[in-house]
């Protein structure tokens, strides 16, 4: 019996099925194209001078480029570099901070504030640069705008008339905050071994949450007259759960400060650990404490080394009634660890040497793991 069908006859899908298949393919390709970054073709540029740098910043703020490499050289700045779009990176091309120098008008007071780099957007990365000679701050990060995920690495900041790096912020419980900053392997210093006035600091930060300040060096944050300088590292005004670790602070009036005065909500939580604070320049007129907590609960101070040759009696202070639930352990100092103004803490296994020689010998034994 003959077969009822011819096996060589090919069945064709209906016309509507063909159209639907083509539409599905077109939609898939369109989605794939939309998912690709719009600036993937030209996302970087390299600049050679100040004019090309300023032009590149303008392009980056428009979204045309993401990463700006700065070739070796000097970049005199007559106006601030304001970063206004998320995800911009400023990188020294060689990776050596000394090769790329951004320089302002000078370390003198001026009628208008001078900021070399003004960070007004999140996910900004700065690395491999030297910044120097500003009449205000070298870098300002704007917590009042909610700027977060800021990263500064392998940089040198020298000689500003006020704080070298400022994280500015407003007051009040509902004010914006800055999350998850990183400052690592940087140098903050005054090259004349003293600052231009007392209102200076290394890092002065308001409303920072979850920041890490690690493995940096601070030198000569010292006042020439009138009053004590601010801290080499100062976190306050509703800052929470920050880590300050592995830093070296040399010949600075005050080392590390959490909080400010007898006020609530100045700083809570966090860790101050494995820092070395040394002060042997007895020409400094306003030498003060190494580490201080002011109205700062729930904080741990651990494994720091503090060595002074000046006469200030305390290496670590915990101050005011709001400083509670604090652990101070395994620190080595040649000055006292003391409560002031009603602060409380649990002290465990600290080495407080009243002997200058004893503290010095222990310090020599420890410094190799901290100094780079």
MIVO-775595 format. One line per field, with one value per residue (C-alpha): x, y, z; residue number from 1. Coordinates in steps of 0.001 Angstrom, whole numbers, padded with zeros to 6 digits, always signed. Example, Ala and Ser with C-alpha at 12.3 -4.5 7.8 and 13.67 -1.06 7.14 Angstrom:
REM MIVO-775595
xx <- c(+012300_+013670)
yy <- c(-004500_-001060)
zz <- c(+007800_+007140)
num <- c(1_2)
//
This chain:
REM MIVO-775595
xx <- c(+000000_+001302_+002185_-000436_+002122_+005350_+008195_+010100_+007449_+008666_+006162_+006405_+005355_+002438_+003273_+002193_+004705_+007533_+006593_+006438_+009855_+011426_+009855_+011214_+014708_+014558_+013397_+016212_+018828_+017386_+017503_+021083_+022054_+020355_+022189_+025595_+027251_+026736_+030282_+032055_+033914_+035545_+035594_+039159_+041405_+044939_+045763_+049083_+048393_+045917_+043762_+043294_+042585_+039840_+038347_+038404_+036591_+033845_+033514_+033459_+030687_+028657_+029126_+031405_+034353_+034853_+038604_+041133_+044827_+047198_+050605_+053655_+054065_+052869_+049259_+048806_+045133_+043385_+039907_+038650_+038129_+034512_+033435_+029662_+028890_+029148_+031984_+034741_+038367_+041407_+044560_+048239_+049436_+052676_+051183_+053854_+052300_+055456_+055220_+051887_+051559_+048399_+049257_+047088_+047722_+049616_+049219_+047878_+044479_+042429_+039083_+037499_+037973_+040195_+039537_+041704_+039342_+035677_+033931_+030200_+029333_+029662_+032029_+034866_+038378_+041592_+044960_+048606_+048592_+050247_+048121_+049655_+049450_+045791_+044300_+041546_+041396_+043142_+040150_+036594_+034112_+030498_+028588_+025820_+025096_+025144_+028471_+029510_+032048_+034870_+038352_+041713_+044783_+048513_+048332_+050307_+048545_+050781_+050470_+046942_+045871_+043128_+042458_+044211_+041147_+037678_+034475_+031878_+028391_+025348_+023996_+020766_+019437_+018027_+021032_+022734_+025690_+028703_+029022_+031948_+034877_+038427_+041653_+044660_+048435_+048495_+050758_+049366_+051957_+053192_+056610_+057935_+057405_+054614_+051324_+050435_+047891_+046096_+042979_+044558_+044165_+044966_+041491_+038509_+035294_+031628_+028858_+030954_+029607_+031644_+034769_+038206_+041334_+044189_+047970_+048520_+051281_+050662_+053490_+053697_+050013_+051186_+050085_+052533_+050584_+047489_+045830_+046367_+045893_+043103_+043745_+045675_+042471_+039201_+035784_+032724_+029278_+027234_+029887_+029343_+031324_+034533_+037895_+041220_+044004_+047684_+048402_+051649_+051334_+054538_+055078_+051447_+049756_+047000_+046748_+043313_+040035_+036548_+033744_+033693_+032891_+030081_+027476_+025268_+025610_+029102_+030606_+029488_+031180_+034264_+037814_+041137_+043763_+047436_+048356_+051748_+051784_+055199_+056011_+059656_+059752_+059821_+059823_+056093_+054283_+050909_+051643_+048648_+046984_+047606_+044065_+040909_+037280_+034766_+031132_+031893_+030262_+030800_+034353_+037453_+041010_+043411_+047121_+048269_+051783_+052120_+055451_+055985_+058981_+056902_+055265_+051577_+050579_+048038_+048475_+044795_+041780_+038131_+035923_+032356_+029440_+028328_+031600_+030481_+030768_+034298_+037181_+040800_+043155_+046729_+048030_+051619_+052263_+054762_+052004_+048781_+045478_+042948_+039274_+038273_+034973_+033040_+034005_+034086_+035846_+037066_+040879_+042584_+046237_+047643_+051338_+051759_+055414_+056254_+059846_+060926_+063643_+061247_+058746_+061476_+062920_+059512_+058798_+061993_+060978_+057577_+058185_+059460_+055978_+054426_+056851_+057067)
yy <- c(+000000_+003402_+005864_+008463_+011297_+012248_+012446_+014944_+017648_+020375_+021990_+025836_+027837_+030180_+033764_+035101_+032832_+034163_+037750_+037013_+035363_+038316_+040726_+038690_+038705_+042468_+043112_+041005_+042854_+046223_+045304_+044158_+047449_+049487_+047524_+048475_+051572_+054598_+055841_+052498_+053614_+056756_+056506_+057713_+060599_+061730_+065376_+067218_+070673_+072739_+073787_+070244_+069086_+071661_+070761_+067083_+067819_+069571_+066572_+064173_+066160_+065834_+062060_+061928_+060358_+058559_+058435_+061247_+060352_+063177_+063000_+063882_+067622_+070700_+071857_+075405_+075904_+079262_+077781_+074736_+071386_+070581_+066975_+066865_+063450_+060065_+057736_+060113_+059084_+061399_+059292_+060100_+058370_+057060_+056032_+058067_+060977_+063082_+063053_+064921_+068139_+070233_+073586_+076461_+080149_+079693_+078879_+082333_+083674_+085092_+086889_+083950_+080335_+078261_+074524_+072593_+069608_+070024_+066632_+067098_+063593_+059995_+057217_+059660_+058184_+060208_+058461_+059085_+062895_+065598_+068596_+071647_+075360_+076261_+079195_+076955_+073159_+070971_+068621_+069169_+066271_+067401_+065202_+067823_+066573_+062919_+062324_+058720_+056077_+058603_+057112_+058850_+056641_+057024_+060818_+063626_+066648_+069545_+073059_+074437_+077447_+075406_+071641_+069645_+067465_+068556_+066522_+069223_+068590_+070253_+069796_+068099_+064545_+064610_+066148_+064138_+061843_+060468_+056681_+054320_+056605_+055306_+057226_+054942_+055180_+058981_+061636_+064751_+067311_+070842_+071030_+073863_+071618_+073895_+075162_+078748_+079173_+077108_+076392_+073511_+069756_+066701_+065194_+067014_+065110_+065756_+063149_+060279_+056742_+053618_+055412_+053765_+055859_+053400_+053289_+057032_+059327_+062722_+065161_+068527_+069336_+071924_+075434_+078361_+080574_+081339_+077921_+074205_+072917_+070530_+066801_+065027_+062947_+064314_+062661_+064306_+065886_+062672_+060338_+056609_+053332_+054545_+052759_+054565_+051995_+051675_+055402_+057105_+060579_+062548_+065852_+066934_+068850_+066257_+062825_+061226_+062684_+061196_+063578_+067186_+068532_+067661_+067229_+064274_+062437_+063625_+060212_+056685_+053331_+052673_+051469_+053238_+050522_+049903_+053577_+055023_+058561_+060098_+063633_+064575_+068157_+070162_+073446_+072974_+075269_+073536_+069806_+067898_+064482_+061493_+060032_+061615_+060531_+063293_+062212_+059050_+055793_+052221_+052739_+050520_+051871_+048989_+048263_+051843_+053054_+056626_+058214_+061839_+063817_+066916_+067541_+066888_+064261_+062139_+059890_+058831_+060665_+059650_+062585_+063557_+061412_+060353_+058408_+054994_+051320_+051964_+049481_+050663_+047691_+046646_+050152_+051123_+054676_+056657_+058939_+058257_+056876_+059042_+059796_+063446_+065240_+062078_+059757_+056005_+053073_+049551_+049420_+046097_+045100_+048523_+049272_+052746_+053404_+056305_+055876_+057718_+055146_+052222_+053675_+054508_+051006_+049457_+051906_+051056_+047404_+048161_+050818_+048543_+047142_+050598_+052885_+052418)
zz <- c(+000000_-000928_+001808_+002545_+002644_+000928_+003515_+001299_+001638_+004120_+006403_+006456_+009520_+009090_+008089_+011505_+013272_+011083_+011892_+015636_+015531_+013757_+016242_+019148_+017632_+017011_+020588_+022016_+019967_+020995_+024700_+024316_+022670_+025397_+028080_+026699_+028211_+025993_+026474_+026121_+022979_+024412_+028218_+028890_+027953_+028774_+029480_+029392_+030870_+032871_+029918_+028659_+032237_+032714_+029339_+030265_+033553_+031613_+029289_+032231_+033919_+030710_+030689_+027663_+029527_+032835_+033425_+033078_+033101_+033949_+032291_+034360_+034908_+036797_+036602_+038001_+038891_+038805_+039293_+041166_+039492_+040387_+039805_+039326_+037812_+039501_+038604_+037471_+038054_+038128_+037867_+037585_+034446_+035954_+039298_+041153_+043020_+042728_+038926_+038743_+040761_+040970_+042565_+043731_+044347_+047610_+051300_+052171_+053176_+050291_+049990_+048147_+049286_+047061_+046649_+044216_+043793_+044753_+044981_+044394_+043122_+044298_+043265_+042599_+042492_+042852_+042770_+041990_+042371_+044484_+045510_+047176_+047974_+048472_+050376_+051781_+051277_+048758_+048479_+049697_+049714_+050091_+052518_+052430_+048905_+049965_+048212_+048919_+047879_+047577_+047138_+047590_+047286_+046693_+046878_+048567_+050090_+051175_+052530_+052583_+054631_+056307_+056550_+053861_+053194_+054307_+054311_+054818_+056186_+057644_+061171_+062199_+062385_+058841_+057118_+054380_+055099_+053233_+053076_+052581_+051830_+051530_+052160_+051822_+051367_+051264_+052797_+054518_+055568_+056121_+054550_+056783_+059849_+061074_+059651_+058642_+061471_+064118_+062023_+060128_+060112_+058049_+057533_+059046_+058354_+059154_+058869_+057525_+057957_+057316_+056124_+056220_+056792_+056575_+056126_+055669_+056976_+058619_+059348_+061081_+061587_+064099_+065067_+064997_+067422_+069522_+069852_+069345_+065793_+064888_+064754_+062049_+061722_+063092_+062575_+064150_+063653_+063553_+062154_+062668_+062539_+060931_+060927_+061427_+061192_+060365_+060136_+061176_+062718_+063280_+065145_+065001_+067839_+068165_+066587_+066192_+067436_+067417_+068412_+069532_+072974_+075377_+072651_+071633_+068327_+067515_+066716_+067542_+067172_+065129_+065576_+066152_+065731_+064918_+064570_+065547_+066941_+067596_+068710_+069271_+067936_+071137_+069197_+068675_+071112_+071401_+071629_+072970_+073187_+070902_+070741_+072124_+072330_+073041_+073515_+071556_+072698_+071480_+070263_+070402_+070741_+070266_+069694_+069097_+069928_+071256_+072154_+073238_+074374_+075129_+078490_+077813_+080407_+078499_+075481_+075288_+076723_+076886_+077745_+078725_+079955_+076464_+076078_+077341_+076327_+075099_+075073_+075302_+075050_+074276_+073602_+074344_+075530_+077556_+078848_+080755_+079495_+081316_+081791_+081697_+082324_+083163_+080312_+080973_+079326_+080003_+080042_+079370_+079050_+078122_+078669_+080152_+080826_+083086_+081990_+078880_+078284_+078697_+076275_+073787_+073811_+073277_+070490_+068645_+068811_+067287_+064656_+061880_+061296_+060959_+059130_+055379)
num <- c(1_2_3_4_5_6_7_8_9_10_11_12_13_14_15_16_17_18_19_20_21_22_23_24_25_26_27_28_29_30_31_32_33_34_35_36_37_38_39_40_41_42_43_44_45_46_47_48_49_50_51_52_53_54_55_56_57_58_59_60_61_62_63_64_65_66_67_68_69_70_71_72_73_74_75_76_77_78_79_80_81_82_83_84_85_86_87_88_89_90_91_92_93_94_95_96_97_98_99_100_101_102_103_104_105_106_107_108_109_110_111_112_113_114_115_116_117_118_119_120_121_122_123_124_125_126_127_128_129_130_131_132_133_134_135_136_137_138_139_140_141_142_143_144_145_146_147_148_149_150_151_152_153_154_155_156_157_158_159_160_161_162_163_164_165_166_167_168_169_170_171_172_173_174_175_176_177_178_179_180_181_182_183_184_185_186_187_188_189_190_191_192_193_194_195_196_197_198_199_200_201_202_203_204_205_206_207_208_209_210_211_212_213_214_215_216_217_218_219_220_221_222_223_224_225_226_227_228_229_230_231_232_233_234_235_236_237_238_239_240_241_242_243_244_245_246_247_248_249_250_251_252_253_254_255_256_257_258_259_260_261_262_263_264_265_266_267_268_269_270_271_272_273_274_275_276_277_278_279_280_281_282_283_284_285_286_287_288_289_290_291_292_293_294_295_296_297_298_299_300_301_302_303_304_305_306_307_308_309_310_311_312_313_314_315_316_317_318_319_320_321_322_323_324_325_326_327_328_329_330_331_332_333_334_335_336_337_338_339_340_341_342_343_344_345_346_347_348_349_350_351_352_353_354_355_356_357_358_359_360_361_362_363_364_365_366_367_368_369_370_371_372)
//
